[in-house]
């Protein structure tokens, strides 16, 4: 039986990780590994033997090596850690542990996402992104708002031009789903804005809903994730995070939104 310390030690080598990655695709001989990784035969043999000793790979009768089921399993578990490590600067100051483990354990599916945390962000730019994301949407638009975003969207004075754009989109079939913190202060919503929100809810493809805890900011349409952001050290959203257009990131974000949508409750009492 291999203990955790030994397993972590064996997969802490970049060379051994590269070998596991190679063998995940197809079996290979020590000679082939040596050539592919540009290392000596002696070094290749040493690393292969270490991986075999802990059961991550095994030698076949033909003389080549293949990754074992255990090896595939361990390699899969390293994916989230590799993603977090690649973005240490971000995750050192932003907390992703508020999302369910089934998503955190698949966070490496965001590997195609582009960091936006390398430049400063502000709420006004986020609101601009919101408008652009809705404007470019053709099939669906989803967003999980935080408290600060509600200040400029839900509690702001009515914007007839923006409301007309949204209503036009919705009337043409755009599915629009927005999650808000359940701390909504209905008394702060302008009466005319509330009237518009109520009118929009008459369309089956438009709905606000409330969420008890908001551990992430997410804004997306069918074309792109325009912002995925986790809370900072103060448990606030600073609108720094990631954007994405790749299939894997889009599916991960859509699944996360759908998960929270199922947990939400109505925004209007008559829903």
Residue pairs with C-beta under 8 A, 6 or more apart in sequence:
2 54
2 55
6 54
7 54
7 74
10 16
10 50
10 51
10 54
10 56
11 17
11 20
11 56
11 74
11 75
11 78
13 47
15 37
15 39
15 43
15 47
16 47
16 50
16 51
17 78
18 37
19 33
19 37
19 44
19 47
19 48
19 51
19 57
20 51
20 56
20 57
20 67
20 71
20 74
20 75
21 75
22 28
22 33
22 36
22 37
23 57
23 65
23 66
23 67
23 71
24 67
24 71
24 72
24 75
27 60
27 64
27 65
27 66
28 36
28 64
28 65
29 63
29 64
29 65
30 41
30 44
30 45
30 48
30 65
31 41
31 44
32 64
33 39
33 44
33 47
33 48
33 65
34 40
34 41
34 43
34 44
37 44
39 47
48 57
48 65
51 57
51 71
52 58
52 59
52 65
55 68
55 70
55 71
56 67
56 68
56 70
56 71
56 74
57 65
57 66
57 67
57 68
57 71
58 65
58 66
58 68
59 65
60 66
67 75
79 108
80 104
80 105
80 106
80 107
80 108
82 108
83 107
83 108
83 110
83 111
84 91
84 107
87 115
87 117
89 117
90 115
90 117
90 240
90 241
93 232
93 233
94 117
94 229
94 230
94 231
94 232
94 233
94 240
94 241
95 230
95 231
95 232
95 233
95 235
96 104
96 107
96 216
96 230
97 104
98 213
98 215
98 216
98 230
98 231
99 215
99 216
99 230
99 256
100 259
103 252
103 255
103 256
103 259
106 252
107 252
109 248
109 249
109 251
109 252
110 228
110 242
110 244
110 248
110 249
110 252
111 248
111 249
112 244
112 246
112 247
112 248
112 249
113 225
113 228
113 242
113 243
113 244
113 246
113 249
114 242
114 243
114 244
115 241
115 242
116 227
116 240
116 241
116 242
116 243
117 240
117 241
117 242
121 238
121 239
121 240
122 239
123 148
123 149
123 151
123 152
123 239
124 152
125 239
126 149
126 217
126 219
126 227
126 239
127 149
127 152
127 153
129 219
129 226
129 227
130 143
130 149
130 153
130 219
130 226
131 162
131 165
132 226
133 141
133 143
133 219
133 220
133 221
133 224
133 226
134 141
134 165
134 166
134 169
134 174
134 176
134 221
135 165
135 169
136 221
136 223
137 169
137 174
137 176
137 221
137 222
137 223
138 174
138 221
138 222
138 223
139 174
139 175
139 221
139 222
140 174
140 175
140 176
140 177
140 221
140 222
141 169
141 174
141 175
141 176
141 177
141 220
141 221
142 176
142 177
142 178
142 179
142 218
142 219
142 220
142 221
142 254
142 257
143 177
143 178
143 179
143 218
143 219
143 220
144 178
144 179
144 211
144 214
144 216
144 217
144 218
144 219
144 257
144 260
145 153
145 154
145 178
145 179
145 180
145 181
145 214
145 217
146 181
146 214
146 217
146 236
146 237
147 181
147 183
147 214
148 236
148 237
149 217
149 237
150 180
150 181
150 184
154 180
154 184
154 188
154 189
154 193
155 185
155 188
155 189
155 190
156 190
156 193
157 190
157 193
158 190
158 192
158 193
158 196
163 193
163 196
166 176
166 200
167 196
167 199
167 200
169 176
170 176
170 200
170 203
170 205
170 206
171 203
173 205
174 205
175 205
175 206
176 200
176 205
176 206
176 207
177 206
177 207
177 209
177 257
177 261
178 207
178 208
178 209
179 208
179 209
179 210
179 211
179 214
179 257
179 260
179 261
179 264
180 208
180 209
180 210
180 211
180 267
181 210
181 211
181 214
182 210
182 211
182 212
182 265
184 210
184 267
186 194
189 197
197 208
197 267
197 268
198 268
200 206
201 207
201 208
201 267
201 268
201 271
207 267
207 271
208 267
208 268
209 261
209 264
209 265
209 266
209 267
210 264
210 265
210 266
210 267
211 260
211 263
211 264
212 263
215 230
215 231
216 228
216 229
216 230
216 231
216 256
217 227
217 228
217 229
217 230
217 237
217 239
217 241
218 225
218 227
218 228
218 229
218 253
218 256
218 257
219 225
219 226
219 227
219 228
220 226
220 250
220 253
220 254
220 257
223 245
224 243
224 244
224 245
224 250
225 242
225 243
225 244
225 245
225 249
225 250
225 253
226 243
227 239
227 241
227 242
227 243
228 241
228 242
228 243
228 244
228 253
229 237
229 238
229 239
229 240
229 241
229 242
230 237
230 241
231 237
232 238
232 240
242 249
244 250
244 253
